[in-house]
């Protein structure tokens, strides 16, 4: 009877294997002419290429460029008053009485007006302030590029880590299923308590829960990367596990000096101080005379009754000279100086705080990077130890000294240590990117 059962089992197994091979053979057949791809083939993107595409397609960078252009044009408006300005117009109209217009100028059929500021220190100070603010917008553009690089690199590296972890978890799911089957068989034979079956079911459920969480995170990261890279929503992307370039490994002392020289937040604060200094300098010179070149050419008409109110009528008139104002007492100038001084003091205080905070921030992030590096080494050694343990247990399993359940548990532990190493490596990379961004060195790593 036992021999008959064995023979039936062999026949059944052979039949199942033949069916599986037949299905595999059908699956490997080339698609027919009517088969159409539902989505484009996945595109492989390296980390460097992902950053290049993100910089080309970032909406944040485009908006910042527009803001920088707006600041440039706004600075030119005030600066233009110190350049030649020529206007043509007409003030023709009916007059009854002394000919004049609401602006105080005589009515004319045609007129040309020329103006140019020569000496106006408050206005010049405002102009320099706005020019410095326009330069600050270019620094803000660098900060926007740094933000795009940081977010893209982190999303890329995390997506690679998540996909690798999913591969390990799916292997864990198979091991958890085998453990559950063996435990259920032993429980049915009276060798295990029901609580052991529940434990095995819990292990499998936790693996499934972890897989679902990572699949959701994978979808979020893929959607974000497609948007950052300017790829269509239906385009699948492939990423490869990568380490950051060697240039990302920098000494902490060098990073402090680099941060004080290149951090965009600090440079913006310094630019704000310079802008406020220009404004205060201009307001203090508000007691200086203001000088403007003016010139007017006008063509007058007789129907405005000029001959009735003036001794002589001249059709073509030309006037040129200077318009000068000397302030003797001005409460407004004093108030403007006070406001400019307070704004400068506030900007200097903000700059001082920014420098102190930046130095402390760089040192703290340097220490965190060292901690993450140490944690990565610990995770690597734990993973190596789990591998060696699996190798020993595999030998015992081959000799029949170990059951399948204990063997699969060891493999589960090895996969857990491997995923812990992947997490530790990503956390180190994340700390590196954060430190480089703070030091203003992020864009130089991929040059």
Residue, then its C-alpha position, 0 to 999 in steps of 0.5 A: x500500500x505504501x509503495x502504491x501511494x508513492x507511485x501515485x505521488x510520483x505520477x501526480x508530481x510528474x503530471x503537474x510539472x508537465x503542465x507547468x512546463x507547458x504553461x511556461x512554454x505558452x507564456x514564452x511564445x512571442x506575441x501575435x500580430x494583434x497584441x498591443x502594448x498597454x504601456x511604454x517600456x520601462x526606461x532606465x534612469x541613473x541618479x545623475x540623469x534623474x537630477x539633470x532631467x529634474x533641473x530641466x523640468x522643475x516648475x519650482x526653478x521656472x517660477x524662481x527664474x520668473x521672479x528673478x526676471x521680475x526683480x531685474x526689471x523692477x530694479x531698472x525702473x528706478x535706475x532709469x530715472x538717472x538716464x535720459x528720458x524724452x517724452x513727446x505729447x500735446x496739451x492742446x485744448x480750449x482756454x478761456x482766460x490765462x492759458x494753462x493746464x492742470x499740470x501748470x504748463x502752458x497748452x501746446x499743440x506739440x511738446x517734447x520734454x527731456x528729464x534726467x536725474x543727476x543728483x538725488x541720493x535717496x533715489x540712488x540709494x533706493x535704486x542700489x537697494x533694488x539692484x541688490x535685491x535682484x541679485x538676491x533673487x539669483x541666489x534664491x534661484x541657486x537655492x531652488x536648484x539645490x532643493x530640486x537636487x536634494x528632493x530628487x536624489x532622496x526620492x531616487x535613492x529611497x525608491x531603489x531601497x524600497x524596491x530592493x526591500x520588496x524583493x526581500x519581503x516577497x521572499x520572506x512571504x514564501x518563507x512565512x508560508x512554508x513555516x505556517x504550512x509546517x506548523x499546521x501539519x505538526x499541529x494536526x499531528x498533535x506535535x504543536x500547540x494551536x498557539x504556534x499556528x497563531x504565531x506563524x499566522x502573525x508572522x505571515x500577516x506582518x510580512x504582508x502588511x509590510x509589503x502593502x506599506x512598501x508598495x504604497x510608498x513605491x507608488x508615491x515615490x514613482x509618481x513624484x519622480x515622474x513629475x520631477x523628471x517630466x515623464x508621462x504618468x504611464x511611463x514606468x521607470x527603473x532605478x538602480x541602487x547607487x551610492x553617492x559620488x565620492x565627492x560627497x565624503x568631505x571633512x567636517x571642518x571643511x564643511x563649516x568653512x564651505x557653509x559660511x561661504x556658500x550657504x544660500x540662506x546665509x548669502x541671502x542674509x548678507x545680501x539683505x544687509x548690503x541692500x539695507x546699507x545702500x538704503x540708509x546711505x541714500x537716506x542720510x544723504x537726503x539733506x544734499x541738494x537734488x539736481x535734475x536736468x530738464x528741457x522743454x520744447x513746445x509749439x503753441x497755438x494762437x487760438x489759446x489767446x496768448x496775445x491777450x495776456x502776454x506782450x509777445x507771442x512766439x510759436x516755437x519755444x525752447x527751455x533748458x536748464x536744471x531743477x535744483x532743490x535744497x532741503x532746509x528742514x524736512x521731517x520726512x527725511x529724518x523719518x526715512x533715516x530712522x526707518x532705514x537704520x532700524x531695518x539695517x539693525x534688524x538685518x544685521x541681527x538676523x545675519x549674526x543669528x544665521x551665522x551662529x545657527x549655521x555653524x551649529x547646524x553643520x556640526x550637528x549634521x556632521x555628527x549625525x552623519x558619523x552616527x549614521x555611518x556607524x549604524x550602517x557598519x553595525x547593520x552590515x556586520x549583523x547582516x554578515x553574521x546572519x548570512x554565516x548563521x544561515x550557511x551553518x544551518x543550511x549544512x545542518x539541514x542538509x545532514x538532516x539535523x535541522x527541520x524546515x521550519x527552523x531553516x526558514x526562520x533563519x532565512x527570515x532573520x537574514x532578510x530582516x538584517x538585509x533590509x535593516x542594512x538597506x535602511x541604514x545605508x539610505x539613512x546615511x545617504x540622506x544625512x549626507x545629502x542634508x549636510x551637503x545642502x546645508x554647506x552649499x556643496x550639493x550642486x558641486x557633487x554632480x558637476 
